[in-house]
Amino acid sequence: MKSAQSTYRHEYKYLITEPTMAILQERIRNLIPRDPHSDIHGKYTIRSLYFDDMYNTCYYDNEDGIEPREKYRIRIYNASDKRISLECKRKYHGMTHKTSARIDRFQAQQLISHIPLSLTQVQDETLVKFLLLSSQKEMTPSIIVEYQRSAYIYPTGNVRVTFDTNIVSSRDFNNFFKPSISCRPILTPGYHLMEVKYDHFLPDFIFQSLQLDCLQQTTFSKFYLCRKYSI
C-alpha cells in the first residue's frame, strides 16, 4: 500500500475567543459544507501521539523555527482503531506537506512500545522511513495531543477551515486507544484555534467571510505547546 501524498499547502492559524469563534462559524457554515465525518453535533475528536528522539530534536527544531522540519505521529479519530494512520508532517518555507500510511492496531502498539517492525513486511514508504529513522535516532512517544474539531471543506482550492476546541495534552501512552485518557488543558479557558488551509488559492468569498479586525495570525503549534510543559 502506497503512502497518501499531498502537495505543499498553505496553513494559517489564529487563536480566537469563544465569541469570535461563534461569529466565524455562523458565517462559514452558510457558505461551505461541514466535513462529512462530523457527528450530529458537527464535531469529531482527533487524538495524535507524537514521536521524538532522545535529544528532543523535533521539539527544539520547532522552538528554533528550523526549516525544513518533520514530525511523525500516530493519529486516530474518536478514540477508534478503525482508522489508524502514521503521518509525517513536513514544514518548509511556512508551508506544510503531509504523507500518511494506514497501519493496524497491532502495528501501532508495536511502535508505541518501541518494538521494531520487520522491514521485510513493510512496503509503505512513510512507514519505512519512520522505521529507519527510529532505528537510527531512537524515536519514542513524546506527547499525546487531543482536541475536538469542527471542520468545513470546499473542493475548489482544496480548502479546509477548522475550529479546534478543548485542546489537551497527555503522556498516558499505554491507554492511547481507550475512550478517555488522563490529560491537561494547554489553553486559557475560552480560547480556541482556527486554521485555514488550502493548496494554491483561497476563494475570495471564503477569504471575505473570515475577515475580522480582531484576528491575528499566529505560529501556534499544538505539539510544541503540549510538549513545552512536559520536558
C-alpha positions as CSV (number, residue, x, y, z in Angstrom):
1,M,0.0,0.0,0.0
2,K,1.4,3.4,-1.0
3,S,1.6,6.5,1.1
4,A,-1.2,9.1,0.8
5,Q,0.6,12.1,-0.8
6,S,-0.3,15.7,-0.8
7,T,1.2,18.9,-2.2
8,Y,2.6,21.6,-0.1
9,R,-0.3,23.6,1.4
10,H,-0.8,27.0,2.9
11,E,-1.7,26.8,6.6
12,Y,-2.7,29.8,8.6
13,K,-3.6,29.7,12.3
14,Y,-5.5,32.1,14.5
15,L,-6.0,32.0,18.3
16,I,-9.6,33.1,18.9
17,T,-12.1,33.7,21.7
18,E,-15.4,31.9,22.1
19,P,-17.5,34.9,20.8
20,T,-15.2,35.3,17.8
21,M,-15.4,31.6,17.0
22,A,-19.3,31.8,17.2
23,I,-19.3,34.7,14.7
24,L,-16.9,33.0,12.2
25,Q,-18.6,29.6,12.4
26,E,-22.0,31.2,11.8
27,R,-20.6,32.8,8.6
28,I,-18.7,29.9,7.3
29,R,-21.4,27.2,7.9
30,N,-23.7,29.1,5.5
31,L,-21.1,29.1,2.7
32,I,-19.4,25.7,2.6
33,P,-20.3,22.2,3.9
34,R,-19.2,20.5,7.0
35,D,-16.7,17.7,6.9
36,P,-18.9,14.6,6.3
37,H,-17.1,12.7,9.1
38,S,-18.6,15.1,11.7
39,D,-21.1,13.7,14.2
40,I,-24.6,15.1,14.9
41,H,-23.0,18.0,16.8
42,G,-20.8,18.9,13.9
43,K,-17.6,17.7,15.5
44,Y,-15.1,14.8,15.8
45,T,-12.3,14.1,18.2
46,I,-8.7,13.9,17.0
47,R,-6.0,12.2,19.1
48,S,-2.4,12.2,17.9
49,L,0.6,10.5,19.5
50,Y,3.9,12.3,18.5
51,F,7.3,10.8,18.5
52,D,10.7,12.4,19.2
53,D,14.3,11.2,19.5
54,M,16.5,11.1,22.6
55,Y,17.6,14.7,22.0
56,N,14.1,16.1,21.6
57,T,15.1,17.2,18.1
58,C,11.5,17.7,16.9
59,Y,10.7,19.9,19.9
60,Y,13.8,22.1,19.6
61,D,13.6,22.4,15.8
62,N,10.1,23.7,16.3
63,E,11.2,26.1,19.0
64,D,14.1,27.5,16.9
65,G,12.0,27.6,13.7
66,I,14.3,25.3,11.8
67,E,13.1,24.5,8.3
68,P,12.6,22.1,6.8
69,R,11.5,20.1,9.8
70,E,9.4,16.9,10.2
71,K,7.2,15.4,12.9
72,Y,5.9,11.8,13.0
73,R,2.6,10.9,14.7
74,I,0.0,8.2,15.0
75,R,-3.5,9.6,14.5
76,I,-6.9,8.2,15.4
77,Y,-10.4,9.6,15.4
78,N,-13.0,9.4,18.2
79,A,-10.7,7.0,20.1
80,S,-11.4,4.3,17.5
81,D,-9.0,1.9,15.9
82,K,-11.0,1.6,12.7
83,R,-8.7,4.2,11.0
84,I,-5.2,4.5,12.2
85,S,-2.6,6.5,10.3
86,L,1.2,7.0,10.8
87,E,1.7,10.5,9.4
88,C,4.8,12.6,8.6
89,K,4.1,16.3,8.6
90,R,6.8,18.4,7.0
91,K,7.1,22.2,7.2
92,Y,9.2,24.3,4.7
93,H,9.0,28.0,3.9
94,G,5.9,28.3,6.0
95,M,4.0,25.7,4.1
96,T,3.2,22.1,5.1
97,H,3.3,18.7,3.4
98,K,1.8,15.5,4.8
99,T,2.2,11.9,3.9
100,S,0.5,9.1,5.7
101,A,0.4,5.3,5.9
102,R,-2.5,3.2,7.1
103,I,-1.5,0.9,9.9
104,D,-3.4,-1.6,12.1
105,R,-3.7,-1.6,15.9
106,F,-1.1,-4.2,16.4
107,Q,1.5,-2.2,14.4
108,A,0.5,1.0,16.3
109,Q,1.0,-0.7,19.6
110,Q,4.4,-2.1,18.5
111,L,5.5,1.4,17.5
112,I,4.3,2.9,20.7
113,S,6.1,0.3,22.7
114,H,9.2,0.8,20.6
115,I,9.2,-2.7,19.3
116,P,10.7,-2.8,15.8
117,L,8.6,-3.9,12.9
118,S,10.2,-6.1,10.3
119,L,11.2,-4.0,7.2
120,T,10.7,-7.1,5.1
121,Q,6.9,-6.9,5.8
122,V,6.6,-3.2,5.2
123,Q,6.1,-1.6,1.8
124,D,4.7,1.9,2.5
125,E,7.5,4.5,2.1
126,T,6.3,6.6,5.0
127,L,6.4,3.7,7.4
128,V,9.7,2.5,6.1
129,K,11.2,6.0,6.5
130,F,10.0,6.1,10.1
131,L,11.3,2.7,11.0
132,L,14.8,3.6,9.6
133,L,14.7,6.9,11.5
134,S,13.6,5.2,14.6
135,S,16.4,2.6,14.4
136,Q,19.0,5.4,14.0
137,K,17.6,8.0,16.5
138,E,15.5,6.1,19.0
139,M,12.2,7.6,18.1
140,T,9.8,7.1,21.1
141,P,6.5,8.5,22.2
142,S,6.8,12.1,23.4
143,I,3.3,13.5,23.8
144,I,-0.4,12.9,23.0
145,V,-2.4,15.8,21.7
146,E,-6.2,15.6,21.7
147,Y,-8.9,18.1,20.7
148,Q,-12.4,18.4,19.2
149,R,-12.6,19.7,15.7
150,S,-15.4,21.3,13.7
151,A,-14.3,21.3,10.0
152,Y,-15.7,22.9,6.8
153,I,-14.4,21.9,3.4
154,Y,-14.6,23.3,-0.1
155,P,-13.2,21.3,-3.0
156,T,-12.1,24.2,-5.2
157,G,-8.6,25.1,-3.9
158,N,-8.8,22.1,-1.5
159,V,-9.9,24.4,1.3
160,R,-10.4,23.4,4.9
161,V,-11.5,25.8,7.6
162,T,-11.3,24.2,11.1
163,F,-12.1,25.2,14.6
164,D,-10.3,23.2,17.3
165,T,-11.6,23.3,20.9
166,N,-10.7,21.6,24.2
167,I,-7.0,21.1,23.3
168,V,-5.3,18.9,25.8
169,S,-2.0,17.1,26.3
170,S,-1.3,13.7,27.8
171,R,1.5,11.2,28.4
172,D,-0.8,8.3,29.0
173,F,0.7,6.4,26.1
174,N,-0.3,2.9,27.3
175,N,-4.0,3.9,27.1
176,F,-3.9,5.6,23.7
177,F,-6.8,3.6,22.4
178,K,-9.1,4.0,25.4
179,P,-12.2,6.2,25.2
180,S,-10.7,8.7,27.7
181,I,-7.2,9.3,28.9
182,S,-5.6,11.4,31.7
183,C,-4.9,14.8,30.3
184,R,-4.3,18.5,31.0
185,P,-5.6,21.6,29.1
186,I,-3.0,23.8,27.4
187,L,-5.0,27.0,26.6
188,T,-6.6,29.6,28.8
189,P,-10.4,28.8,29.2
190,G,-12.4,30.4,26.4
191,Y,-9.7,30.3,23.8
192,H,-9.6,28.1,20.7
193,L,-7.8,27.7,17.4
194,M,-8.9,28.3,13.9
195,E,-6.9,27.0,11.0
196,V,-7.3,27.9,7.3
197,K,-5.7,25.5,4.9
198,Y,-5.6,25.5,1.1
199,D,-3.5,24.4,-1.9
200,H,-2.9,27.1,-4.5
201,F,-5.6,29.7,-3.8
202,L,-8.3,30.6,-1.3
203,P,-11.6,31.6,-3.0
204,D,-12.4,35.3,-2.4
205,F,-15.9,34.6,-0.8
206,I,-14.3,32.4,1.9
207,F,-11.5,34.9,2.5
208,Q,-14.0,37.8,2.9
209,S,-16.2,35.7,5.3
210,L,-13.2,35.2,7.7
211,Q,-12.3,38.9,8.0
212,L,-12.5,40.4,11.5
213,D,-10.4,43.2,12.9
214,C,-9.5,41.1,16.0
215,L,-7.9,38.2,14.0
216,Q,-4.1,37.9,14.2
217,Q,-2.1,35.2,12.6
218,T,-0.1,33.1,15.0
219,T,2.6,30.4,14.8
220,F,0.6,28.2,17.1
221,S,1.9,24.6,17.4
222,K,-0.2,22.1,19.4
223,F,2.8,19.7,19.5
224,Y,5.1,22.4,20.8
225,L,2.8,23.8,23.4
226,C,1.8,20.4,24.7
227,R,5.5,19.3,25.0
228,K,6.6,22.6,26.5
229,Y,5.3,21.7,29.9
230,S,6.4,18.1,29.8
231,I,10.1,18.4,29.1
